[in-house]
Amino acid sequence: MREMTLTAFTRALASKQPAPGGGGASALAGALGAALGSMVGELTLGKPKYAAVEEEMRALTGRAKELADRLLALADEDAQAFLPLSRAYGIPKDDPGRADELERCLRIAAQPPLEMVRLCCQAVELLEGFAAMGSRLAVSDAAAGAALCRGALYAAAVNVKVNTKAMADRAYADECNAQVDRLTETYAERADKVFADIYGRYC
């Protein structure tokens, strides 16, 4: 999917094909949010006014680029994880191996969006740094990035929970759900603060 044009991706998303879906869209939104942070960094680096934070800004920018790349890769991984699950749901209900295969595929399908949740949280942390230290001419992009990461965080969270809901191993499902709940609650609030602080300066 990383090689698709935006037009092709959007049209595929709008179609009845099973992937890309919410997971792929979550990954793309998170990648865009992280990339906007990197943009703030690039527009800050080399400016004499921000020389005191040059090294810290360079580290943040490099990490933001890594996160954007990894999130884009997760769009493909999410699609690949969904296809076996789709096949598992098609196994006849009287097949003795259906339950075990379905459980296995549910666990696999939950992993890409769970990683998206974690990476979106890391992106929010970086955006806090970009907002605090970045060029004043570019910090609006940090606000936009925070808004995108917040949306991606919730979108990925629901894609975890649609899989954990069907799991037979409730202890594992509850562990995943608790992690998602904790991260979304904490980092959605932090993303909101980044956005509100910057929005309040200019609007």
Secondary structure, DSSP 8 states (H G I E B T S, - for coil): -TTS-HHHHHHHHHSSSSSS-HHHHHHHHHHHHHHHHHHHHHHHTT-GGGGGGHHHHHHHHHHHHHHHHHHHHHHHHHHHHHHHHHHHHTS-TT-TTHHHHHHHHHHHHHHHHHHHHHHHHHHHHHHHHHHHHS-TTTHHHHHHHHHHHHHHHHHHHHHHHHHHTT-S-HHHHHHHHHHHHHHHHHHHHHHHHHHHHHHHHH-
